[in-house]
């Protein structure tokens, strides 16, 4: 589910993910209105209205199924959230973060975003092209 969580954040959804969450912690998050996503049917039996069970298959296929179930295309805000820590990104001036980006990129690109928690910088470079392709594969736009 790590990749599913990463892609949900890529799509802009507020996503809790930790590899060490136990069943009771997951159900605890669901009690506060979150939707649980798992491959574990036993977990769904404990809270059927809040847990979605996905077949164990590749992450993009899982996300496409989830997108169809929850109409994710309608609510997505791709490229607005930190992939590592889930925070909403803030736009920033490139002069503020010049030491964090490759010199080549600095020269030709002006739009940058920074995560207020982990300080990671994001931009629409070549890596973002691959990510846009993932968004298209999942949401169809
Ligand atoms: Zn972050």
Backbone and ligand atoms as CSV (ligand in chain L), in Angstrom:
chain,resi,resn,atom,element,x,y,z
A,1,UNK,N,N,0.815,-1.217,0.000
A,1,UNK,CA,C,0.000,0.000,0.000
A,1,UNK,C,C,0.849,1.267,0.000
A,2,UNK,N,N,2.155,1.145,0.145
A,2,UNK,CA,C,3.010,2.340,0.166
A,2,UNK,C,C,2.896,3.118,-1.143
A,3,UNK,N,N,2.878,2.413,-2.254
A,3,UNK,CA,C,2.786,3.076,-3.550
A,3,UNK,C,C,1.406,3.699,-3.757
A,4,UNK,N,N,0.373,3.007,-3.307
A,4,UNK,CA,C,-0.992,3.549,-3.395
A,4,UNK,C,C,-1.064,4.853,-2.600
A,5,UNK,N,N,-0.481,4.843,-1.405
A,5,UNK,CA,C,-0.475,6.049,-0.564
A,5,UNK,C,C,0.269,7.186,-1.266
A,6,UNK,N,N,1.413,6.882,-1.846
A,6,UNK,CA,C,2.203,7.902,-2.543
A,6,UNK,C,C,1.408,8.500,-3.702
A,7,UNK,N,N,0.735,7.643,-4.469
A,7,UNK,CA,C,-0.037,8.144,-5.603
A,7,UNK,C,C,-1.275,8.920,-5.139
A,8,UNK,N,N,-1.880,8.520,-4.023
A,8,UNK,CA,C,-3.013,9.297,-3.501
A,8,UNK,C,C,-2.551,10.713,-3.141
A,9,UNK,N,N,-1.353,10.810,-2.550
A,9,UNK,CA,C,-0.798,12.134,-2.245
A,9,UNK,C,C,-0.477,12.892,-3.523
A,10,UNK,N,N,0.031,12.193,-4.514
A,10,UNK,CA,C,0.300,12.819,-5.810
A,10,UNK,C,C,-0.987,13.440,-6.376
A,11,UNK,N,N,-2.109,12.764,-6.152
A,11,UNK,CA,C,-3.401,13.261,-6.637
A,11,UNK,C,C,-3.983,14.345,-5.733
A,12,UNK,N,N,-3.318,14.586,-4.610
A,12,UNK,CA,C,-3.734,15.665,-3.711
A,12,UNK,C,C,-4.601,15.224,-2.546
A,13,UNK,N,N,-4.760,13.924,-2.320
A,13,UNK,CA,C,-5.625,13.460,-1.233
A,13,UNK,C,C,-4.852,13.341,0.078
A,14,UNK,N,N,-5.479,13.820,1.136
A,14,UNK,CA,C,-4.917,13.741,2.484
A,14,UNK,C,C,-4.826,12.257,2.862
A,15,UNK,N,N,-3.606,11.744,2.984
A,15,UNK,CA,C,-3.388,10.306,3.089
A,15,UNK,C,C,-2.478,9.967,4.266
A,16,UNK,N,N,-2.984,9.131,5.160
A,16,UNK,CA,C,-2.153,8.633,6.263
A,16,UNK,C,C,-1.577,7.298,5.837
A,17,UNK,N,N,-0.257,7.154,5.930
A,17,UNK,CA,C,0.344,5.852,5.653
A,17,UNK,C,C,1.584,5.684,6.515
A,18,UNK,N,N,1.618,4.559,7.200
A,18,UNK,CA,C,2.832,4.140,7.899
A,18,UNK,C,C,2.849,2.626,7.829
A,19,UNK,N,N,3.986,2.053,7.531
A,19,UNK,CA,C,4.089,0.605,7.425
A,19,UNK,C,C,3.813,-0.109,8.730
A,20,UNK,N,N,3.945,0.619,9.842
A,20,UNK,CA,C,3.804,-0.041,11.141
A,20,UNK,C,C,2.442,0.165,11.801
A,21,UNK,N,N,1.461,0.697,11.060
A,21,UNK,CA,C,0.121,0.863,11.653
A,21,UNK,C,C,-0.496,-0.511,11.896
A,22,UNK,N,N,-1.041,-0.728,13.098
A,22,UNK,CA,C,-1.739,-2.001,13.301
A,22,UNK,C,C,-3.229,-1.814,13.018
A,23,UNK,N,N,-3.971,-2.923,12.997
A,23,UNK,CA,C,-5.387,-2.881,12.624
A,23,UNK,C,C,-6.183,-1.883,13.470
A,24,UNK,N,N,-5.951,-1.870,14.774
A,24,UNK,CA,C,-6.710,-0.974,15.638
A,24,UNK,C,C,-6.420,0.497,15.341
A,25,UNK,N,N,-5.192,0.804,14.987
A,25,UNK,CA,C,-4.869,2.188,14.628
A,25,UNK,C,C,-5.568,2.580,13.327
A,26,UNK,N,N,-5.595,1.668,12.360
A,26,UNK,CA,C,-6.281,1.946,11.086
A,26,UNK,C,C,-7.764,2.182,11.351
A,27,UNK,N,N,-8.376,1.320,12.156
A,27,UNK,CA,C,-9.795,1.479,12.472
A,27,UNK,C,C,-10.031,2.775,13.245
A,28,UNK,N,N,-9.073,3.161,14.068
A,28,UNK,CA,C,-9.160,4.428,14.801
A,28,UNK,C,C,-9.233,5.608,13.843
A,29,UNK,N,N,-8.395,5.612,12.810
A,29,UNK,CA,C,-8.447,6.679,11.803
A,29,UNK,C,C,-9.815,6.688,11.109
A,30,UNK,N,N,-10.347,5.492,10.830
A,30,UNK,CA,C,-11.648,5.403,10.151
A,30,UNK,C,C,-12.771,5.952,11.032
A,31,UNK,N,N,-12.655,5.764,12.331
A,31,UNK,CA,C,-13.676,6.302,13.239
A,31,UNK,C,C,-13.743,7.821,13.157
A,32,UNK,N,N,-12.654,8.439,12.743
A,32,UNK,CA,C,-12.634,9.903,12.603
A,32,UNK,C,C,-12.873,10.333,11.161
A,33,UNK,N,N,-13.526,9.473,10.392
A,33,UNK,CA,C,-14.011,9.882,9.078
A,33,UNK,C,C,-13.125,9.536,7.895
A,34,UNK,N,N,-11.993,8.916,8.138
A,34,UNK,CA,C,-11.146,8.541,7.001
A,34,UNK,C,C,-11.628,7.239,6.394
A,35,UNK,N,N,-11.266,7.023,5.134
A,35,UNK,CA,C,-11.572,5.766,4.458
A,35,UNK,C,C,-10.322,4.907,4.501
A,36,UNK,N,N,-10.457,3.685,5.003
A,36,UNK,CA,C,-9.326,2.766,5.040
A,36,UNK,C,C,-9.230,2.006,3.726
A,37,UNK,N,N,-8.023,1.837,3.235
A,37,UNK,CA,C,-7.798,1.078,1.999
A,37,UNK,C,C,-6.806,-0.026,2.327
A,38,UNK,N,N,-7.189,-1.260,2.042
A,38,UNK,CA,C,-6.363,-2.402,2.424
A,38,UNK,C,C,-6.559,-3.565,1.459
A,39,UNK,N,N,-5.700,-4.563,1.566
A,39,UNK,CA,C,-5.901,-5.823,0.844
A,39,UNK,C,C,-6.426,-6.891,1.817
A,40,UNK,N,N,-6.663,-6.505,3.051
A,40,UNK,CA,C,-6.998,-7.442,4.121
A,40,UNK,C,C,-8.521,-7.486,4.360
A,41,UNK,N,N,-9.152,-8.547,3.885
A,41,UNK,CA,C,-10.615,-8.679,4.037
A,41,UNK,C,C,-11.077,-8.728,5.490
A,42,UNK,N,N,-10.241,-9.330,6.337
A,42,UNK,CA,C,-10.633,-9.449,7.762
A,42,UNK,C,C,-10.820,-8.070,8.374
A,43,UNK,N,N,-10.013,-7.136,7.941
A,43,UNK,CA,C,-10.120,-5.782,8.483
A,43,UNK,C,C,-11.449,-5.143,8.064
A,44,UNK,N,N,-11.862,-5.391,6.835
A,44,UNK,CA,C,-13.123,-4.818,6.354
A,44,UNK,C,C,-14.309,-5.344,7.158
A,45,UNK,N,N,-14.231,-6.617,7.568
A,45,UNK,CA,C,-15.339,-7.192,8.339
A,45,UNK,C,C,-15.558,-6.454,9.646
A,46,UNK,N,N,-14.508,-5.862,10.179
A,46,UNK,CA,C,-14.633,-5.145,11.457
A,46,UNK,C,C,-15.268,-3.761,11.289
A,47,UNK,N,N,-15.223,-3.195,10.085
A,47,UNK,CA,C,-15.772,-1.847,9.858
A,47,UNK,C,C,-16.158,-1.719,8.383
A,48,UNK,N,N,-17.195,-2.469,7.966
A,48,UNK,CA,C,-17.499,-2.594,6.541
A,48,UNK,C,C,-17.789,-1.277,5.808
A,49,UNK,N,N,-18.339,-0.294,6.478
A,49,UNK,CA,C,-18.693,0.948,5.786
A,49,UNK,C,C,-17.523,1.919,5.609
A,50,UNK,N,N,-16.413,1.631,6.266
A,50,UNK,CA,C,-15.293,2.577,6.206
A,50,UNK,C,C,-14.046,2.013,5.546
A,51,UNK,N,N,-14.063,0.728,5.250
A,51,UNK,CA,C,-12.864,0.095,4.703
A,51,UNK,C,C,-13.137,-0.398,3.275
A,52,UNK,N,N,-12.236,-0.059,2.387
A,52,UNK,CA,C,-12.303,-0.560,1.011
A,52,UNK,C,C,-11.199,-1.598,0.835
A,53,UNK,N,N,-11.570,-2.765,0.334
A,53,UNK,CA,C,-10.595,-3.825,0.081
A,53,UNK,C,C,-10.249,-3.826,-1.400
A,54,UNK,N,N,-8.949,-3.747,-1.669
A,54,UNK,CA,C,-8.479,-3.821,-3.047
A,54,UNK,C,C,-7.782,-5.157,-3.247
A,55,UNK,N,N,-7.927,-5.717,-4.439
A,55,UNK,CA,C,-7.156,-6.902,-4.785
A,55,UNK,C,C,-5.677,-6.539,-4.809
A,56,UNK,N,N,-4.840,-7.495,-4.464
A,56,UNK,CA,C,-3.399,-7.219,-4.499
A,56,UNK,C,C,-2.912,-7.304,-5.937
A,57,UNK,N,N,-2.791,-6.170,-6.577
A,57,UNK,CA,C,-2.295,-6.080,-7.947
A,57,UNK,C,C,-1.477,-4.797,-8.050
A,58,UNK,N,N,-1.065,-4.414,-9.230
A,58,UNK,CA,C,-0.169,-3.256,-9.285
A,58,UNK,C,C,-0.898,-1.979,-8.847
A,59,UNK,N,N,-0.119,-1.034,-8.331
A,59,UNK,CA,C,-0.681,0.152,-7.678
A,59,UNK,C,C,-1.552,0.985,-8.617
A,60,UNK,N,N,-1.151,1.147,-9.862
A,60,UNK,CA,C,-1.946,1.967,-10.782
A,60,UNK,C,C,-3.313,1.331,-11.004
A,61,UNK,N,N,-3.360,0.000,-11.156
A,61,UNK,CA,C,-4.647,-0.685,-11.316
A,61,UNK,C,C,-5.491,-0.521,-10.049
A,62,UNK,N,N,-4.873,-0.658,-8.887
A,62,UNK,CA,C,-5.607,-0.453,-7.633
A,62,UNK,C,C,-6.178,0.961,-7.569
A,63,UNK,N,N,-5.374,1.934,-7.969
A,63,UNK,CA,C,-5.834,3.328,-7.945
A,63,UNK,C,C,-6.955,3.574,-8.947
A,64,UNK,N,N,-6.870,2.939,-10.088
A,64,UNK,CA,C,-7.947,3.100,-11.089
A,64,UNK,C,C,-9.264,2.556,-10.539
A,65,UNK,N,N,-9.185,1.428,-9.843
A,65,UNK,CA,C,-10.406,0.877,-9.221
A,65,UNK,C,C,-10.941,1.821,-8.142
A,66,UNK,N,N,-10.024,2.329,-7.336
A,66,UNK,CA,C,-10.409,3.259,-6.277
A,66,UNK,C,C,-11.003,4.545,-6.873
A,67,UNK,N,N,-10.398,5.029,-7.961
A,67,UNK,CA,C,-10.883,6.241,-8.630
A,67,UNK,C,C,-12.310,6.044,-9.126
A,68,UNK,N,N,-12.594,4.850,-9.651
A,68,UNK,CA,C,-13.947,4.567,-10.136
A,68,UNK,C,C,-14.940,4.491,-8.975
A,69,UNK,N,N,-14.531,3.865,-7.871
A,69,UNK,CA,C,-15.426,3.713,-6.710
A,69,UNK,C,C,-15.742,5.037,-6.038
A,70,UNK,N,N,-14.731,5.903,-5.917
A,70,UNK,CA,C,-14.876,7.114,-5.106
A,70,UNK,C,C,-14.917,8.395,-5.934
A,71,UNK,N,N,-14.983,8.270,-7.245
A,71,UNK,CA,C,-15.006,9.432,-8.139
A,71,UNK,C,C,-13.829,10.371,-7.859
A,72,UNK,N,N,-12.641,9.788,-7.763
A,72,UNK,CA,C,-11.458,10.572,-7.398
A,72,UNK,C,C,-11.153,11.672,-8.409
A,73,UNK,N,N,-11.478,11.447,-9.683
A,73,UNK,CA,C,-11.158,12.445,-10.709
A,73,UNK,C,C,-11.823,13.789,-10.391
A,74,UNK,N,N,-12.982,13.718,-9.775
A,74,UNK,CA,C,-13.743,14.929,-9.470
A,74,UNK,C,C,-13.110,15.740,-8.328
A,75,UNK,N,N,-12.451,15.054,-7.408
A,75,UNK,CA,C,-11.957,15.730,-6.207
A,75,UNK,C,C,-10.437,15.893,-6.160
A,76,UNK,N,N,-9.755,15.392,-7.165
A,76,UNK,CA,C,-8.289,15.402,-7.142
A,76,UNK,C,C,-7.716,16.807,-7.374
A,77,UNK,N,N,-6.598,17.070,-6.733
A,77,UNK,CA,C,-5.811,18.289,-6.956
A,77,UNK,C,C,-4.352,17.859,-7.089
A,78,UNK,N,N,-4.015,17.287,-8.256
A,78,UNK,CA,C,-2.665,16.738,-8.419
A,78,UNK,C,C,-1.564,17.777,-8.173
A,79,UNK,N,N,-0.452,17.297,-7.660
A,79,UNK,CA,C,0.762,18.095,-7.446
A,79,UNK,C,C,0.583,19.212,-6.411
A,80,UNK,N,N,-0.208,18.983,-5.398
A,80,UNK,CA,C,-0.396,20.006,-4.367
A,80,UNK,C,C,0.092,19.550,-2.994
A,81,UNK,N,N,0.523,18.277,-2.891
A,81,UNK,CA,C,0.834,17.720,-1.575
A,81,UNK,C,C,2.214,17.049,-1.587
A,82,UNK,N,N,2.913,17.105,-0.481
A,82,UNK,CA,C,4.212,16.442,-0.349
A,82,UNK,C,C,4.025,14.927,-0.409
A,83,UNK,N,N,4.808,14.276,-1.260
A,83,UNK,CA,C,4.692,12.819,-1.384
A,83,UNK,C,C,5.237,12.102,-0.158
A,84,UNK,N,N,6.179,12.737,0.538
A,84,UNK,CA,C,6.779,12.069,1.705
A,84,UNK,C,C,5.958,12.251,2.968
A,85,UNK,N,N,5.454,13.462,3.203
A,85,UNK,CA,C,4.849,13.672,4.525
A,85,UNK,C,C,3.428,14.224,4.464
A,86,UNK,N,N,2.835,14.304,3.271
A,86,UNK,CA,C,1.401,14.586,3.159
A,86,UNK,C,C,1.017,16.057,3.315
A,87,UNK,N,N,1.958,16.935,3.602
A,87,UNK,CA,C,1.615,18.346,3.802
A,87,UNK,C,C,1.275,19.026,2.467
A,88,UNK,N,N,0.435,20.067,2.535
A,88,UNK,CA,C,0.128,20.884,1.364
A,88,UNK,C,C,1.376,21.707,1.016
A,89,UNK,N,N,1.734,21.727,-0.262
A,89,UNK,CA,C,2.926,22.449,-0.702
A,89,UNK,C,C,2.649,23.944,-0.797
A,90,UNK,N,N,3.691,24.728,-0.590
A,90,UNK,CA,C,3.603,26.178,-0.731
A,90,UNK,C,C,4.484,26.588,-1.905
A,91,UNK,N,N,3.988,27.520,-2.735
A,91,UNK,CA,C,4.839,27.967,-3.829
A,91,UNK,C,C,5.956,28.830,-3.257
A,92,UNK,N,N,7.092,28.849,-3.927
A,92,UNK,CA,C,8.214,29.644,-3.426
A,92,UNK,C,C,9.003,30.234,-4.580
A,93,UNK,N,N,9.751,31.266,-4.289
A,93,UNK,CA,C,10.615,31.914,-5.279
A,93,UNK,C,C,11.878,31.079,-5.446
A,94,UNK,N,N,12.340,30.968,-6.661
A,94,UNK,CA,C,13.504,30.107,-6.884
A,94,UNK,C,C,14.768,30.640,-6.221
A,95,UNK,N,N,14.805,31.958,-5.982
A,95,UNK,CA,C,15.979,32.522,-5.318
A,95,UNK,C,C,16.096,32.003,-3.881
A,96,UNK,N,N,14.948,31.657,-3.274
A,96,UNK,CA,C,14.955,31.163,-1.892
A,96,UNK,C,C,15.499,29.737,-1.779
A,97,UNK,N,N,15.380,28.967,-2.859
A,97,UNK,CA,C,15.723,27.548,-2.769
A,97,UNK,C,C,16.774,27.153,-3.804
A,98,UNK,N,N,17.516,28.138,-4.301
A,98,UNK,CA,C,18.451,27.868,-5.403
A,98,UNK,C,C,19.450,26.760,-5.079
A,99,UNK,N,N,19.805,26.609,-3.803
A,99,UNK,CA,C,20.800,25.578,-3.454
A,99,UNK,C,C,20.209,24.169,-3.467
A,100,UNK,N,N,18.882,24.063,-3.581
A,100,UNK,CA,C,18.240,22.753,-3.550
A,100,UNK,C,C,17.864,22.224,-4.931
A,101,UNK,N,N,18.110,23.037,-5.969
A,101,UNK,CA,C,17.716,22.586,-7.307
A,101,UNK,C,C,18.930,22.576,-8.236
A,102,UNK,N,N,18.906,21.684,-9.223
A,102,UNK,CA,C,20.034,21.640,-10.155
A,102,UNK,C,C,20.176,22.970,-10.899
A,103,UNK,N,N,21.418,23.362,-11.156
A,103,UNK,CA,C,21.688,24.647,-11.819
A,103,UNK,C,C,20.985,24.764,-13.168
A,104,UNK,N,N,20.979,23.662,-13.930
A,104,UNK,CA,C,20.308,23.651,-15.240
A,104,UNK,C,C,18.831,24.003,-15.090
A,105,UNK,N,N,18.191,23.356,-14.129
A,105,UNK,CA,C,16.759,23.572,-13.892
A,105,UNK,C,C,16.497,25.022,-13.483
A,106,UNK,N,N,17.348,25.525,-12.596
A,106,UNK,CA,C,17.215,26.913,-12.117
A,106,UNK,C,C,17.159,27.898,-13.281
A,107,UNK,N,N,17.966,27.629,-14.287
A,107,UNK,CA,C,18.066,28.555,-15.416
A,107,UNK,C,C,16.780,28.641,-16.239
A,108,UNK,N,N,16.111,27.522,-16.464
A,108,UNK,CA,C,14.981,27.567,-17.402
A,108,UNK,C,C,13.598,27.486,-16.765
A,109,UNK,N,N,13.529,27.185,-15.458
A,109,UNK,CA,C,12.208,26.992,-14.849
A,109,UNK,C,C,11.974,27.976,-13.708
A,110,UNK,N,N,10.754,28.520,-13.617
A,110,UNK,CA,C,10.459,29.501,-12.572
A,110,UNK,C,C,9.510,29.013,-11.485
A,111,UNK,N,N,8.720,27.961,-11.730
A,111,UNK,CA,C,7.728,27.519,-10.743
A,111,UNK,C,C,8.257,26.442,-9.809
A,112,UNK,N,N,8.274,26.732,-8.496
A,112,UNK,CA,C,8.743,25.761,-7.505
A,112,UNK,C,C,7.811,25.755,-6.305
A,113,UNK,N,N,7.715,24.603,-5.647
A,113,UNK,CA,C,6.903,24.445,-4.451
A,113,UNK,C,C,7.747,23.758,-3.390
A,114,UNK,N,N,7.488,24.113,-2.153
A,114,UNK,CA,C,8.269,23.520,-1.071
A,114,UNK,C,C,7.334,22.959,-0.012
A,115,UNK,N,N,7.745,21.870,0.601
A,115,UNK,CA,C,6.963,21.272,1.692
A,115,UNK,C,C,7.349,21.975,2.988
A,116,UNK,N,N,6.365,22.533,3.706
A,116,UNK,CA,C,6.683,23.250,4.937
A,116,UNK,C,C,7.175,22.330,6.061
A,117,UNK,N,N,6.973,21.037,5.918
A,117,UNK,CA,C,7.425,20.118,6.975
A,117,UNK,C,C,8.818,19.552,6.682
A,118,UNK,N,N,8.979,18.919,5.502
A,118,UNK,CA,C,10.248,18.228,5.236
A,118,UNK,C,C,11.206,19.039,4.364
A,119,UNK,N,N,10.763,20.233,3.905
A,119,UNK,CA,C,11.622,21.117,3.110
A,119,UNK,C,C,11.956,20.591,1.718
A,120,UNK,N,N,11.325,19.506,1.310
A,120,UNK,CA,C,11.589,18.984,-0.025
A,120,UNK,C,C,11.016,19.953,-1.068
A,121,UNK,N,N,11.764,20.159,-2.143
A,121,UNK,CA,C,11.339,21.091,-3.187
A,121,UNK,C,C,10.808,20.298,-4.378
A,122,UNK,N,N,9.715,20.772,-4.943
A,122,UNK,CA,C,9.085,20.127,-6.100
A,122,UNK,C,C,9.040,21.108,-7.260
A,123,UNK,N,N,9.179,20.593,-8.469
A,123,UNK,CA,C,9.033,21.428,-9.661
A,123,UNK,C,C,8.556,20.562,-10.815
A,124,UNK,N,N,8.067,21.232,-11.847
A,124,UNK,CA,C,7.502,20.528,-13.000
A,124,UNK,C,C,8.596,20.228,-14.022
A,125,UNK,N,N,9.560,19.429,-13.642
A,125,UNK,CA,C,10.648,19.060,-14.541
A,125,UNK,C,C,10.384,17.733,-15.229
A,126,UNK,N,N,11.450,17.043,-15.588
A,126,UNK,CA,C,11.306,15.785,-16.329
A,126,UNK,C,C,10.648,14.695,-15.477
A,127,UNK,N,N,10.947,14.701,-14.172
A,127,UNK,CA,C,10.325,13.723,-13.279
A,127,UNK,C,C,8.809,13.937,-13.231
A,128,UNK,N,N,8.402,15.207,-13.227
A,128,UNK,CA,C,6.970,15.527,-13.170
A,128,UNK,C,C,6.235,15.017,-14.405
A,129,UNK,N,N,6.949,14.933,-15.527
A,129,UNK,CA,C,6.340,14.411,-16.753
A,129,UNK,C,C,5.893,12.963,-16.535
A,130,UNK,N,N,6.760,12.170,-15.891
A,130,UNK,CA,C,6.395,10.777,-15.577
A,130,UNK,C,C,5.219,10.731,-14.602
A,131,UNK,N,N,5.224,11.662,-13.656
A,131,UNK,CA,C,4.142,11.707,-12.672
A,131,UNK,C,C,2.818,12.118,-13.335
A,132,UNK,N,N,2.899,13.065,-14.280
A,132,UNK,CA,C,1.680,13.462,-15.005
A,132,UNK,C,C,1.101,12.277,-15.776
A,133,UNK,N,N,1.996,11.428,-16.280
A,133,UNK,CA,C,1.559,10.229,-16.988
A,133,UNK,C,C,0.816,9.297,-16.027
A,134,UNK,N,N,1.321,9.185,-14.787
A,134,UNK,CA,C,0.637,8.361,-13.771
A,134,UNK,C,C,-0.749,8.935,-13.468
A,135,UNK,N,N,-0.813,10.260,-13.318
A,135,UNK,CA,C,-2.110,10.893,-13.052
A,135,UNK,C,C,-3.073,10.568,-14.189
A,136,UNK,N,N,-2.581,10.649,-15.413
A,136,UNK,CA,C,-3.424,10.350,-16.568
A,136,UNK,C,C,-3.877,8.886,-16.540
A,137,UNK,N,N,-2.954,7.984,-16.230
A,137,UNK,CA,C,-3.308,6.552,-16.184
A,137,UNK,C,C,-4.379,6.269,-15.128
A,138,UNK,N,N,-4.319,7.018,-14.026
A,138,UNK,CA,C,-5.249,6.773,-12.919
A,138,UNK,C,C,-6.582,7.503,-13.135
A,139,UNK,N,N,-6.511,8.781,-13.494
A,139,UNK,CA,C,-7.732,9.593,-13.551
A,139,UNK,C,C,-8.273,9.794,-14.969
A,140,UNK,N,N,-7.434,9.581,-15.968
A,140,UNK,CA,C,-7.884,9.770,-17.335
A,140,UNK,C,C,-7.790,11.207,-17.812
A,141,UNK,N,N,-7.093,12.072,-17.043
A,141,UNK,CA,C,-6.834,13.440,-17.534
A,141,UNK,C,C,-5.477,13.909,-17.079
L,1,ZN,ZN,ZN,7.116,16.908,3.036
